[in-house]
């Protein structure tokens, strides 16, 4: 599902909300989550999951084209852990 498809689904399911309003809401939610992760905070949505960041250490990688060893620097990456309700919903057979 793309972001535009998500906006369309919201406008279909919620009467009285325009496509533009749904788009603003979706963009705001993604922006707030991204800003929180960028400052090192975590975001927890009960029943859905939590967004955190994880530190990846520097490591020795390999350039697949030349085979040369390359140093990959340390970095911080976003991480999502699904909540119990979401895991169970995804794992259950389709109804």
N, C-alpha and C positions, 0 to 999 in steps of 0.2 A: 504494500500500500504506500502510495506517495503522499506527500503533504497535501497536495491539491485534492486527492481522493478523500483524505481525512476531513478536510474542510467541507467537501460535498456531503459526506455522511453526517456530519454535525448539522448542516442546514436541513437535511432530509428528516433527521430524527427530532429536531427541536423546532417546533413551530414558533414563529415570531422572531426568529433570528435570521438576519440576512447573510448572504455569502461573505460580504465584506466584514461584517462583525465577527463571524466565525474565523475568518482568516486572521483578523487582528488578535483574537484570543489564542489561536494556535501559535502564531508567531511570538506572542508575548510569553506564553508558557515555555516554549523552546529557548527563548532569549534568557529568561530568568534562570532556567536550569543550567544553561551554558555559563552564565555569569557566576552562578554559585560554584560550579565546578572549577572555573578559572581562578577563583579566590581561595580554593582549597576546601570549601564547604562540601557537605554531602546533602543530597535531596532524597527524602523518603516519602513515597506515596503508598500509604497503607493499602494492602491488598493487591497492589500492582508490582512494586519493587523499589529498589533504591539505586541511586546513581552516586558513585564515588569515584575517586581517582586512585590510581595505583602507580607506584614508582617502579620503573624498569631500569635496572642497572646497565651500565655500559658493558658491551660485550664485543667479542671478536666475530665478525661476520665474514661472508665470502661474496665477492662480486661474481654472479653467475655467468656473466659474459666472458670475463677474463680469467676467473679462478683465483684472482689475487685476494689476499686477506685485507679486510677493511675494518677499522674500528667504528663501531656503531655507538654513538654517545648515549648517555643516560637520558631518560625522558619520563614525563608524567603522561599517562594515558587515561581516558575515561573508562569506567567499568560499570556494567549494569548487573545487578543481582535480582532476579525475579522474586516476587513475594510468593508465599504459600498458595494463596488463592489463584494467582496467575499460573503457577506451575501445575496445579491440579486441573485447572480449566484446559490448559494446553495438552496435558497428558491424557485427559479423558477422551473416549471415542466420540466422534462427531455425532450429534443427534439430528 
